[in-house]
């Protein structure tokens, strides 16, 4: 399997957002530009938008959707650590997520673990090496989350089940089969420490309403979503896995609670956010 193109595309979105004027900026990621995807296929899409207004609008909407979600997850992680006693953060399908570096000063006591597909993880490590950035304080393990032995993978990454832990799966769940998602949830819920699970997912109504332009872009990057949920069905799955609480934010609620400066931006296809808890 090749490295994820979307990991680099999402970095492109964060880089573009970071370059906006401060007043309307959703987030700042100083590492995003160096990690951005610049393959021929992605550059054709980037520059093709100048000739195709519908493509321009869709990419603009996707940038807003990604950056709002990323900022909302930022705030949820900070809240989990600073207000709810989380000591260990496990990022599943980490891609080019740079939170351990971005939050190094603020969350310096947190144990960080990243798990991703080996090819994407290798690409990230190579890019970090070129930037001269140390990975000494971050535990990493390469694994495909589809049909993997997550208990073993976590052990390989020096996961401590006794610590209060927050799992994060942003932009990942919809690429799994339902059974893989259920196993991932039940594995994350195990252990004596408190558990939180922050993840984004595609709502069934959003999945059905995807525009032809968005579907064409998905086809070009060849990373096809499989799972989508209605909120009530998702709640039952999470409860069955061992989590006792769930809170869901649709996109409008993400903006209202975490990123009010994005209220005037164009909005297209988005993902919901969920936080699961187990005490």
C-alpha positions in Angstrom: 0.0 0.0 0.0 1.3 3.5 -0.9 1.5 6.3 1.6 -1.6 8.3 2.2 -2.0 11.3 -0.2 -4.6 12.8 2.0 -2.2 13.1 4.9 -0.2 15.5 2.7 -3.3 17.2 1.4 -4.6 17.9 4.9 -1.1 19.4 5.6 -1.7 21.6 2.6 -5.0 22.8 4.0 -3.3 23.6 7.3 -0.5 25.4 5.6 -2.9 27.5 3.6 -4.9 28.3 6.7 -1.8 29.2 8.7 -0.9 31.8 6.0 -4.2 33.7 6.4 -4.4 36.9 8.4 -4.7 36.4 12.1 -8.2 37.7 12.5 -10.0 35.0 10.6 -7.5 32.2 11.0 -8.8 28.9 12.2 -5.5 27.4 13.3 -1.7 27.8 13.0 0.5 24.8 12.2 4.1 26.0 11.6 5.1 22.5 10.3 2.4 22.0 7.8 4.0 23.6 4.7 7.1 21.3 5.0 4.8 18.3 5.2 2.4 19.2 2.4 1.7 16.9 -0.5 3.2 18.2 -3.8 2.9 15.1 -6.1 1.9 15.7 -9.7 -1.6 14.4 -9.2 -2.3 16.8 -6.3 -0.6 19.8 -8.1 -2.9 19.2 -11.0 -5.9 19.6 -8.7 -4.4 22.6 -6.9 -3.7 24.5 -10.0 -6.7 23.3 -11.9 -9.0 25.1 -9.5 -8.0 28.4 -11.0 -9.8 27.4 -14.2 -12.7 25.6 -12.6 -14.8 27.7 -10.2 -16.7 24.6 -8.8 -13.4 22.9 -8.0 -12.1 26.1 -6.4 -15.2 26.3 -4.2 -15.1 22.6 -3.2 -11.4 22.8 -2.2 -12.1 26.0 -0.2 -14.9 24.2 1.6 -12.7 21.1 2.2 -10.0 23.3 3.7 -12.5 24.9 6.1 -14.0 21.6 7.0 -10.6 20.0 7.8 -9.2 23.0 9.7 -12.3 23.5 11.8 -12.3 19.8 12.7 -8.5 19.8 13.4 -8.9 22.9 15.6 -11.8 21.3 17.4 -9.9 18.2 18.1 -7.0 20.4 19.4 -9.3 21.9 21.9 -10.7 18.5 23.0 -7.3 17.1 23.5 -6.2 20.1 25.5 -9.3 19.8 27.6 -8.8 16.1 28.2 -5.3 16.7 29.5 -5.6 20.0 31.4 -9.1 19.5 32.9 -9.7 15.7 32.9 -6.4 14.2 34.0 -5.3 12.5 30.8 -1.7 11.4 30.9 -1.3 9.5 27.6 -2.5 10.4 24.1 -2.6 7.8 21.4 -3.1 9.1 17.9 -4.5 6.4 15.5 -3.9 6.9 11.8 -1.6 9.8 12.8 -0.8 10.9 9.2 1.1 14.2 9.4 -0.4 15.3 12.7 2.1 17.5 14.5 0.3 17.9 17.9 3.1 16.4 20.0 5.4 19.2 18.5 2.8 22.0 18.5 1.8 21.3 22.1 5.3 20.4 23.4 5.4 23.4 25.8 1.8 23.3 27.0 1.5 19.5 27.3 5.1 18.6 28.1 4.3 15.9 30.7 2.0 13.9 28.3 3.2 10.6 26.9 2.5 10.6 23.1 2.0 7.5 20.9 1.4 7.6 17.2 0.2 4.6 15.1 -0.1 4.7 11.4 0.3 2.6 8.3 4.1 1.8 7.9 4.4 3.5 4.5 2.8 6.7 5.7 4.8 6.6 9.0 8.1 6.1 7.1 7.3 9.1 4.8 6.6 11.2 7.9 9.8 10.2 9.6 11.8 11.0 6.5 10.3 14.4 6.3 10.9 15.1 10.0 14.5 13.9 9.5 15.0 16.5 6.7 13.7 19.2 9.1 16.1 18.0 11.8 13.3 17.3 14.2 13.8 14.8 17.0 11.3 12.0 17.6 12.8 10.9 20.9 9.8 11.8 23.1 7.2 10.2 20.8 6.6 6.5 20.7 5.5 5.2 17.2 4.4 1.9 15.7 3.6 1.1 12.1 0.4 -0.9 11.5 -2.6 -1.0 9.2 -5.6 -0.4 11.5 -7.6 -2.7 9.3 -7.5 -6.2 10.8 -4.6 -5.5 13.1 -3.8 -6.8 16.6 -4.1 -3.5 18.3 -3.2 -4.9 21.7 0.2 -6.0 20.3 0.7 -2.8 18.3 0.1 -0.7 21.5 2.5 -2.9 23.4 5.1 -2.3 20.7 4.6 1.4 21.2 5.2 1.1 25.0 1.5 1.9 25.8 0.8 2.0 29.5 -2.8 0.7 30.2 -2.7 2.0 33.8 -2.5 5.7 32.6 -5.5 7.8 31.9 -5.6 7.8 28.2 -7.1 9.7 25.3 -7.3 8.0 21.9 -7.7 10.2 18.9 -8.8 9.0 15.4 -9.3 12.0 13.1 -10.3 11.4 9.5 -9.7 7.6 10.0 -12.8 5.7 11.0 -14.6 5.9 7.6 -11.7 3.8 6.0 -12.3 0.8 8.3 -14.7 -2.1 8.1 -17.3 -2.0 10.8 -15.8 -5.0 12.5 -12.4 -3.3 12.6 -13.9 -0.2 14.1 -15.7 -2.3 16.8 -12.4 -4.1 17.7 -10.6 -0.7 17.8 -13.2 0.7 20.2 -13.3 -2.3 22.5 -9.5 -2.5 22.7 -9.3 1.3 23.5 -11.8 0.8 26.3 -9.7 -1.8 28.1 -7.5 -1.1 31.1 -7.7 0.3 34.6 -7.0 3.9 33.6 -9.8 6.4 32.6 -10.5 6.4 28.8 -11.5 9.0 26.3 -11.9 8.4 22.6 -12.1 11.5 20.3 -12.9 10.7 16.6 -14.5 12.2 13.5 -17.0 10.3 11.4 -19.1 10.7 8.4 -22.8 11.1 9.1 -25.1 9.0 6.8 -26.9 12.1 5.6 -23.6 13.8 4.6 -22.5 10.6 2.9 -25.6 10.5 0.7 -25.4 14.2 -0.2 -21.8 14.2 -1.5 -21.4 16.4 -4.5 -20.2 15.1 -7.9 -17.1 17.3 -7.6 -16.2 15.9 -4.2 -16.7 12.3 -5.4 -14.4 13.0 -8.3 -11.7 14.3 -6.0 -12.1 11.2 -3.8 -11.6 9.1 -6.9 -8.5 11.0 -7.8 -6.8 10.4 -4.5 -8.0 6.8 -4.3 -8.9 6.9 -0.6 -12.6 5.8 -0.5 -14.8 6.1 2.6 -16.5 2.9 3.7 -18.3 3.6 6.9 -21.0 6.2 7.8 -23.4 6.3 10.7 -26.6 7.8 12.1 -25.9 9.2 15.5 -28.2 6.8 17.4 -26.6 3.7 15.7 -23.1 5.0 16.5 -24.1 5.5 20.2 -25.2 1.8 20.5 -21.9 0.6 18.9 -19.8 2.7 21.3 -21.9 1.6 24.3 -21.5 -2.1 23.3 -17.7 -1.6 23.1 -17.6 -0.5 26.8 -17.8 3.3 26.7 -20.4 4.8 29.1 -20.8 8.3 27.6 -20.9 9.9 24.2 -21.1 13.5 23.0 -21.5 14.4 19.3 -20.9 17.7 17.5 -22.2 18.4 14.0 -20.2 20.9 12.0 -22.3 23.9 13.0 -21.8 23.0 16.7 -18.0 22.5 16.1 -17.9 26.1 14.8 -20.0 27.5 17.6 -18.1 25.7 20.4 -14.5 25.8 19.1 -14.0 28.1 16.1 -16.5 31.0 16.0 -14.3 32.9 13.5 -15.3 30.4 10.8 -19.0 31.3 10.9 -18.8 33.2 7.6 -16.8 30.6 5.6 -18.1 28.4 2.8 -19.1 25.0 4.1 -19.6 21.8 2.1 -19.1 18.2 3.1 -18.0 17.8 6.7 -17.5 15.3 9.4 -19.1 15.0 12.8 -17.0 14.8 16.0 -17.6 12.4 18.9 -16.1 12.1 22.3 -16.5 8.8 24.2 -15.8 8.5 27.9 -15.2 5.6 30.3 -14.3 6.2 33.9 
